Amino acid sequence: MSDPDELLRIEGIRKTFPGVVALDGVDFDLRRGEVHVLLGENGAGKSTLIKMLSGAYTPDGGRILVDGRETRIHGAQDAERLGIATIYQEFNLVPDLTVAENIFLGRQPRRFGMIDRKTMEADADALLARVGVDVSPRARVRELGIARLQMVEIAKALSLDARVLIMDEPTAVLTSEEVEKLFGIVRSLREDGVGIVFITHHLEEIAALGDRVTVIRDGRSVGEVPAATPEDELVRLMVGRSIEQQYPRQRAERGAPLLSVEGLTRDGVFHDVGFEVHAGEVVGIAGLVGAGRTEVVRAVFGADPYDDGTVKVCGDRLRRHDVNAAMAAGIGLVPEDRKGQGLVLDASVEENLGLVTMRAATRGGFVDRKGQHDAAGRIAGQLGVRMAGLGQHVRTLSGGNQQKVVIGKWLLADTKVLILDEPTRGIDVGAKVEIYQLINELTAAGAAVLMISSDLPEVLGMSDRVLVMAQGRIAGELRATDATQDAVMALAVSLPTADKDTDKEASRGH
C-alpha cells in the first residue's frame, strides 16, 4: 500500500550516454512537507537525475511514480502538469526579456486576447517581494547580477504553485543574509506541504534545513541518512574516503610584489582601491554582494574600463582596458560565471585548454596542433580532469571538472598572477580540496593568487591576507592570524572612512 504522504518515488533509475553510465539503479523518494537533500560529488549523477524529473532526459530503465502512479515525463509541460518545478544551477532566463516576462514566460495573463502587462507586473512584484529581492518587474534580466538572477528563478518557480520543487545549488551565489531569506521561503513552502529536493555542496546547510539525505556516488545511491548526520560521515559517504583537512593551505615563502594596484577608481562603482599581491601568497577579497569585488578584478584584468589609478605587474604599468596587455604581462582571470565567460561550451577539453596559448603556438598562420595536444594532455592529467578524452565537449563535464579546465588554460600560459573569482562555487567538497591543493602548488612555484569568494570560511582558510570591501572601497585588511568571520563581517557592513568623514562634514553643516 502506498504512503498517502509520498509525492514522488524513483525506483532503479538508469541512464547511459555514449561511453558513460550516468545513473545505475538509483532509488529516491519525496514526501509532502519535507526537504530531502540530494548529496554527491560533481559527476555523481545528481544533475542527470533532476533532468529526468524535469523532462529533459528520458530514463533507460527503472520507473518514476507521482502520487503512487507510474508516469513518464517527456518534457517541461509534463513536469509542470504533474506539479514539478526545477530551479537549475545554470539560469534558465531570457536576457532580453523583462523580469515579469521571464517569470510568466508562456503563461502570461491575458485580457481581451492581449497580454495583460499590468496584472503580470503586479503578480511578478508580489512574487519578488515574497523572495525578498528589490528588483523592478520591468527591469531587463541582462541588467541583473548573479544573486538577483537566482532570486528571479526562485520567484519563477513559486509562480507555478509546484507541489514538488527541485532546487539545484540555490544558495551558491547568495550572501548569508540572502541565504536566510531563502531558508525562510523554503520552510514556509514545507509548512504548506510542498516537497523540496534540495541539492547543495554547503554541508552546514543540510542540518539547518534538511530532513533526510540521499547520497549518490558514481551514479548509484549509496545511502539514506538523517539530515543531522555529522559532516565527516556525509563526506565519507559522498567521496568514499575521509578528507582530513577542509582548507589545506600550505604557506609559501613571500616574495616580491607581482601585482600592484593604486588609486583604482570607476565612478559610481569603486573608488581609490589599492593593494599588492606578492609572489607566493594568496590574498582573499571578502565583502557582501554589490561591494565591487568582481568589478575591481575585471578592471585589473582589463575586461572593464576604469577612470583613474594604475595597475602594475612586476613594476611595469599596464595599459587600461586592455585584456591582451594583461595576459601578456602574466595575469589570468577565472571568472565567477565559468560557463558564460570562462569556457567555450561546445568546444572540446583540448580546445578550451589551448584558448590562451593558441596565439603563442601559431607560426606562419599555422597552429602547432601536436604541441597544443601534448600540453593539454599534460595539464589535464596534472589536474585530474575526469573525462572520456581530450576530444570530449566541455559542456558534458561536471562542474568541478569544468572549473579545472578553466584554471588549466592559465596554467598552460605560465600565469604569474591568477585571479580566482568564486573558484569553488557549485563544486563538491572533494573537487574543492583538489583546487585548494592546486592553489598551494601555484604559490609554492612563486605565482600570486588573488581570490574572491562569498564562502567566508574558504577565504579565511586559504588566504594569507584578507582585503574586505564595502560600498566600492577597501574597508580594511586583515592578516590570516587576525581574520575571523566576525572581524570580516564588521568591516563588510561598515561605512568606508571617506564616507564617514563626508557624513561628519554634513552634520557639522547642520
Secondary structure as the mmCIF struct_conf table of DSSP 4:
data_model
#
loop_
_struct_conf.conf_type_id
_struct_conf.id
_struct_conf.beg_label_comp_id
_struct_conf.beg_label_asym_id
_struct_conf.beg_label_seq_id
_struct_conf.end_label_comp_id
_struct_conf.end_label_asym_id
_struct_conf.end_label_seq_id
TURN_TY1_P TURN_TY1_P1 PRO A 4 ASP A 5
STRN STRN1 GLU A 6 PHE A 17
TURN_TY1_P TURN_TY1_P2 PRO A 18 GLY A 19
STRN STRN2 VAL A 20 ARG A 31
TURN_TY1_P TURN_TY1_P3 ARG A 32 GLY A 33
STRN STRN3 VAL A 35 LEU A 39
TURN_TY1_P TURN_TY1_P4 ASN A 42 GLY A 43
BEND BEND1 ALA A 44 GLY A 45
HELX_RH_AL_P HELX_RH_AL_P1 LYS A 46 LEU A 53
TURN_TY1_P TURN_TY1_P5 SER A 54 GLY A 55
BEND BEND2 ALA A 56 TYR A 57
BEND BEND3 ASP A 60 ASP A 60
STRN STRN4 GLY A 61 VAL A 66
TURN_TY1_P TURN_TY1_P6 ASP A 67 GLY A 68
STRN STRN5 ARG A 69 THR A 71
BEND BEND4 GLY A 75 GLY A 75
HELX_RH_AL_P HELX_RH_AL_P2 ALA A 76 ARG A 81
TURN_TY1_P TURN_TY1_P7 LEU A 82 GLY A 83
STRN STRN6 ILE A 84 ILE A 87
BEND BEND5 GLN A 89 GLU A 90
TURN_TY1_P TURN_TY1_P8 PRO A 95 ASP A 96
BEND BEND6 LEU A 97 LEU A 97
STRN STRN7 THR A 98 THR A 98
HELX_RH_AL_P HELX_RH_AL_P3 VAL A 99 ILE A 103
TURN_TY1_P TURN_TY1_P9 PHE A 104 GLY A 106
STRN STRN8 ARG A 110 ARG A 111
TURN_TY1_P TURN_TY1_P10 PHE A 112 GLY A 113
STRN STRN9 MET A 114 ILE A 115
HELX_RH_AL_P HELX_RH_AL_P4 ARG A 117 ARG A 130
TURN_TY1_P TURN_TY1_P11 VAL A 131 GLY A 132
TURN_TY1_P TURN_TY1_P12 PRO A 137 ARG A 138
BEND BEND7 ALA A 139 ALA A 139
STRN STRN10 ARG A 140 ARG A 140
HELX_RH_3T_P HELX_RH_3T_P1 VAL A 141 GLU A 143
BEND BEND8 LEU A 144 LEU A 144
HELX_RH_AL_P HELX_RH_AL_P5 ILE A 146 LEU A 158
TURN_TY1_P TURN_TY1_P13 SER A 159 ASP A 161
BEND BEND9 ARG A 163 ARG A 163
STRN STRN11 VAL A 164 ASP A 168
BEND BEND10 GLU A 169 GLU A 169
TURN_TY1_P TURN_TY1_P14 PRO A 170 VAL A 173
HELX_RH_AL_P HELX_RH_AL_P6 SER A 176 GLU A 191
TURN_TY1_P TURN_TY1_P15 ASP A 192 GLY A 193
STRN STRN12 GLY A 195 ILE A 199
BEND BEND11 HIS A 201 HIS A 201
TURN_TY1_P TURN_TY1_P16 LEU A 203 LEU A 203
HELX_RH_AL_P HELX_RH_AL_P7 GLU A 204 LEU A 209
BEND BEND12 ASP A 211 ASP A 211
STRN STRN13 ARG A 212 ARG A 217
TURN_TY1_P TURN_TY1_P17 ASP A 218 GLY A 219
STRN STRN14 ARG A 220 PRO A 226
TURN_TY1_P TURN_TY1_P18 ALA A 227 ALA A 228
BEND BEND13 THR A 229 THR A 229
HELX_RH_AL_P HELX_RH_AL_P8 GLU A 231 VAL A 239
BEND BEND14 GLY A 240 ARG A 241
BEND BEND15 GLU A 244 GLU A 244
BEND BEND16 GLN A 246 TYR A 247
BEND BEND17 ALA A 256 ALA A 256
STRN STRN15 PRO A 257 ARG A 266
TURN_TY1_P TURN_TY1_P19 ASP A 267 VAL A 269
STRN STRN16 PHE A 270 HIS A 278
TURN_TY1_P TURN_TY1_P20 ALA A 279 GLY A 280
STRN STRN17 VAL A 282 GLY A 287
TURN_TY1_P TURN_TY1_P21 VAL A 289 GLY A 290
BEND BEND18 ALA A 291 GLY A 292
HELX_RH_AL_P HELX_RH_AL_P9 ARG A 293 PHE A 301
TURN_TY1_P TURN_TY1_P22 GLY A 302 GLY A 302
BEND BEND19 ALA A 303 ASP A 304
BEND BEND20 ASP A 307 ASP A 307
STRN STRN18 ASP A 308 VAL A 313
TURN_TY1_P TURN_TY1_P23 CYS A 314 GLY A 315
STRN STRN19 ASP A 316 ARG A 317
HELX_LH_PP_P HELX_LH_PP_P1 LEU A 318 ARG A 319
TURN_TY1_P TURN_TY1_P24 ARG A 320 HIS A 321
HELX_RH_AL_P HELX_RH_AL_P10 VAL A 323 ALA A 329
TURN_TY1_P TURN_TY1_P25 GLY A 330 GLY A 330
STRN STRN20 ILE A 331 VAL A 334
BEND BEND21 GLU A 336 GLU A 336
HELX_RH_PI_P HELX_RH_PI_P1 ARG A 338 GLY A 342
TURN_TY1_P TURN_TY1_P26 LEU A 345 ASP A 346
BEND BEND22 ALA A 347 ALA A 347
STRN STRN21 SER A 348 SER A 348
HELX_RH_AL_P HELX_RH_AL_P11 VAL A 349 LEU A 353
TURN_TY1_P TURN_TY1_P27 GLY A 354 ALA A 361
STRN STRN22 THR A 362 ARG A 363
TURN_TY1_P TURN_TY1_P28 GLY A 364 GLY A 365
STRN STRN23 PHE A 366 VAL A 367
HELX_RH_AL_P HELX_RH_AL_P12 ARG A 369 LEU A 383
TURN_TY1_P TURN_TY1_P29 GLY A 384 GLY A 384
BEND BEND23 ALA A 388 ALA A 388
TURN_TY1_P TURN_TY1_P30 LEU A 390 GLY A 391
BEND BEND24 GLN A 392 GLN A 392
STRN STRN24 HIS A 393 HIS A 393
HELX_RH_3T_P HELX_RH_3T_P2 VAL A 394 THR A 396
BEND BEND25 LEU A 397 LEU A 397
HELX_RH_AL_P HELX_RH_AL_P13 GLY A 399 LEU A 412
TURN_TY1_P TURN_TY1_P31 ALA A 413 ASP A 414
BEND BEND26 LYS A 416 LYS A 416
STRN STRN25 VAL A 417 ASP A 421
BEND BEND27 GLU A 422 GLU A 422
TURN_TY1_P TURN_TY1_P32 PRO A 423 GLY A 426
HELX_RH_AL_P HELX_RH_AL_P14 VAL A 429 ALA A 444
TURN_TY1_P TURN_TY1_P33 ALA A 445 GLY A 446
STRN STRN26 ALA A 448 ILE A 452
BEND BEND28 SER A 454 SER A 454
HELX_RH_AL_P HELX_RH_AL_P15 LEU A 456 MET A 462
BEND BEND29 ASP A 464 ASP A 464
STRN STRN27 ARG A 465 ALA A 470
TURN_TY1_P TURN_TY1_P34 GLN A 471 GLY A 472
STRN STRN28 ARG A 473 ARG A 479
TURN_TY1_P TURN_TY1_P35 ALA A 480 ASP A 482
HELX_RH_AL_P HELX_RH_AL_P16 GLN A 485 ALA A 492
TURN_TY1_P TURN_TY1_P36 VAL A 493 VAL A 493
BEND BEND30 SER A 494 SER A 494
HELX_LH_PP_P HELX_LH_PP_P2 LEU A 495 PRO A 496
HELX_RH_AL_P HELX_RH_AL_P17 THR A 497 GLY A 509
#
